[in-house]
Amino acid sequence: MARSVGFIGLGAMGEPMAWNLADAGFDLVVYNRTTERERPFAEAGISVADSPEHLVKRVDVVCLMVSDGDAVTEVLEREFGVLDGIDESTTLIQMSTVGRDETMAAATAVTDAGGQFLDCPVSGTVGPAREGTLVGLAGGDDAVIDDVDPVLEAMCDPVVRCGEVGQGTSMKLFINLLLGDLMGAFAEALTFGVSTDLAIEDMLTVVENGAVDSPLFTAKGQQISEGDYDPRFPVDYQFKDLDLALDLASDERVPMSVTAAARELFSGARADDHGDEDMAAVIKYLAETADVDPSASDE
Ligand SMILES: NC(=O)c1ccc[n+]([C@@H]2O[C@H](COP(=O)([O-])OP(=O)(O)OC[C@H]3O[C@@H](n4cnc5c(N)ncnc54)[C@H](OP(=O)(O)O)[C@@H]3O)[C@@H](O)[C@H]2O)c1
């Protein structure tokens, strides 16, 4: 019999991840706070639970992919929440990007209720989520990871074992602080170039043929030159992750001057109403301040 898996949080990332579990043949049950997002699953004959508690009671493995730490706490602790449904047969895989303290608090709540807990946030955005090629960043006991490995592998390739519970979260904050720092530096350099009348296409050609070439700069450079800021990974979430990394760095007494500057860039972009746009829109904040247009330098 196919193993039963529950998925909570059918947002931009969770929706394609849940479809990959269905395609892999798991006996899937889904839940989303806004029921509209459950409809395509119901129409495909996939079970829909009317609360997190209801979902957890019907499955062995629960994947959680919601927006932030407050959302994780609410899904766990609300009336008819995850904690109401957990018993010793439940393994909860917390995949949302949250803070290290938030991960440890969720782990304690789940294990106190009798279940097993893994943190496995993911690196990669909506495209890899659709293709099942997210990089899974797993933190927890090897035996627990081994037990749910087929579930993780339906969504992720590779799955990197980062250490004990909490280390998946640390790895996620490591990669996303690097992402935010690089995006901030790229946006700043492009704004500087546009202000000195360099053409964006020429700047991108120079980047792509030099030592700083990267998939990030290629993808975001193309978006910026086309003025395409549809969210793959929004400014609000990049800001959240820089903020979480700085919190953890502060606890660890690690100076993070580059990341602190990047955080302020993303903070400015949010204040300028670009929070829902793709992270590349951080350049809009800089370009508006410098009074240049990064998508129009070739005119
Ligand atoms: N987008 C990316 O490229 C990307 C990449 C890697 C990691 N991540 C991380 O993955 C997580 C999800 O990202 P996403 O892009 O899928 O976000 P999203 O599209 O904004 O979806 C957020 C999901 O969380 C649910 N949610 C929010 N607050 C809730 C609450 N209080 N109770 C119950 N459900 C709640 C939403 O439900 P409703 O439908 O009811 O609003 C929705 O299902 C975030 O932590 C993000 O940082 C994102």
Ligand as a Chemical Component Dictionary entry (heavy atoms), coordinates in Angstrom:
data_LIG
# 
_chem_comp.id                   LIG 
_chem_comp.type                 NON-POLYMER 
_chem_comp.pdbx_formal_charge   0 
_chem_comp.three_letter_code    LIG 
# 
loop_
_chem_comp_atom.comp_id 
_chem_comp_atom.atom_id 
_chem_comp_atom.alt_atom_id 
_chem_comp_atom.type_symbol 
_chem_comp_atom.charge 
_chem_comp_atom.model_Cartn_x 
_chem_comp_atom.model_Cartn_y 
_chem_comp_atom.model_Cartn_z 
_chem_comp_atom.pdbx_ordinal 
LIG N1  N1  N 0  9.054  31.350 -3.452 1  
LIG C1  C1  C 0  10.275 30.829 -3.450 2  
LIG O1  O1  O 0  11.006 30.917 -4.463 3  
LIG C2  C2  C 0  10.806 30.087 -2.253 4  
LIG C3  C3  C 0  11.967 29.300 -2.418 5  
LIG C4  C4  C 0  12.456 28.580 -1.326 6  
LIG C5  C5  C 0  11.836 28.703 -0.080 7  
LIG N2  N2  N 1  10.738 29.505 0.046  8  
LIG C6  C6  C 0  10.108 29.572 1.370  9  
LIG O2  O2  O 0  9.031  28.650 1.354  10 
LIG C7  C7  C 0  7.944  29.139 2.147  11 
LIG C8  C8  C 0  6.680  29.222 1.277  12 
LIG O3  O3  O 0  6.975  30.071 0.177  13 
LIG P1  P1  P 0  5.902  30.311 -1.000 14 
LIG O4  O4  O 0  6.633  31.102 -2.040 15 
LIG O5  O5  O -1 5.220  29.049 -1.337 16 
LIG O6  O6  O 0  4.888  31.281 -0.225 17 
LIG P2  P2  P 0  3.407  31.747 -0.642 18 
LIG O7  O7  O 0  3.165  31.540 -2.088 19 
LIG O8  O8  O 0  3.260  33.105 -0.080 20 
LIG O9  O9  O 0  2.467  30.726 0.166  21 
LIG C9  C9  C 0  2.417  30.794 1.557  22 
LIG C10 C10 C 0  1.583  29.640 2.085  23 
LIG O10 O10 O 0  1.538  29.740 3.517  24 
LIG C11 C11 C 0  0.168  29.720 3.911  25 
LIG N3  N3  N 0  0.002  30.470 5.161  26 
LIG C12 C12 C 0  0.501  31.696 5.449  27 
LIG N4  N4  N 0  0.136  32.057 6.702  28 
LIG C13 C13 C 0  -0.602 31.030 7.186  29 
LIG C14 C14 C 0  -1.263 30.806 8.417  30 
LIG N5  N5  N 0  -1.211 31.724 9.416  31 
LIG N6  N6  N 0  -1.939 29.643 8.590  32 
LIG C15 C15 C 0  -1.976 28.725 7.587  33 
LIG N7  N7  N 0  -1.380 28.865 6.399  34 
LIG C16 C16 C 0  -0.690 30.019 6.201  35 
LIG C17 C17 C 0  -0.569 30.338 2.760  36 
LIG O11 O11 O 0  -1.944 30.042 2.856  37 
LIG P3  P3  P 0  -3.047 30.964 2.118  38 
LIG O12 O12 O 0  -3.164 30.422 0.722  39 
LIG O13 O13 O 0  -4.265 30.801 2.933  40 
LIG O14 O14 O 0  -2.530 32.395 2.146  41 
LIG C18 C18 C 0  0.130  29.668 1.590  42 
LIG O15 O15 O 0  -0.323 28.342 1.420  43 
LIG C19 C19 C 0  8.416  30.482 2.706  44 
LIG O16 O16 O 0  8.932  30.260 3.996  45 
LIG C20 C20 C 0  9.518  30.915 1.747  46 
LIG O17 O17 O 0  10.473 31.753 2.368  47 
LIG C21 C21 C 0  10.203 30.179 -1.020 48 
# 
loop_
_chem_comp_bond.comp_id 
_chem_comp_bond.atom_id_1 
_chem_comp_bond.atom_id_2 
_chem_comp_bond.value_order 
_chem_comp_bond.pdbx_ordinal 
LIG N1  C1  SING 1  
LIG C1  O1  DOUB 2  
LIG C1  C2  SING 3  
LIG C2  C3  SING 4  
LIG C2  C21 DOUB 5  
LIG C3  C4  DOUB 6  
LIG C4  C5  SING 7  
LIG C5  N2  DOUB 8  
LIG N2  C6  SING 9  
LIG N2  C21 SING 10 
LIG C6  O2  SING 11 
LIG C6  C20 SING 12 
LIG O2  C7  SING 13 
LIG C7  C8  SING 14 
LIG C7  C19 SING 15 
LIG C8  O3  SING 16 
LIG O3  P1  SING 17 
LIG P1  O4  DOUB 18 
LIG P1  O5  SING 19 
LIG P1  O6  SING 20 
LIG O6  P2  SING 21 
LIG P2  O7  DOUB 22 
LIG P2  O8  SING 23 
LIG P2  O9  SING 24 
LIG O9  C9  SING 25 
LIG C9  C10 SING 26 
LIG C10 O10 SING 27 
LIG C10 C18 SING 28 
LIG O10 C11 SING 29 
LIG C11 N3  SING 30 
LIG C11 C17 SING 31 
LIG N3  C12 SING 32 
LIG N3  C16 SING 33 
LIG C12 N4  DOUB 34 
LIG N4  C13 SING 35 
LIG C13 C14 SING 36 
LIG C13 C16 DOUB 37 
LIG C14 N5  SING 38 
LIG C14 N6  DOUB 39 
LIG N6  C15 SING 40 
LIG C15 N7  DOUB 41 
LIG N7  C16 SING 42 
LIG C17 O11 SING 43 
LIG C17 C18 SING 44 
LIG O11 P3  SING 45 
LIG P3  O12 DOUB 46 
LIG P3  O13 SING 47 
LIG P3  O14 SING 48 
LIG C18 O15 SING 49 
LIG C19 O16 SING 50 
LIG C19 C20 SING 51 
LIG C20 O17 SING 52 
# 
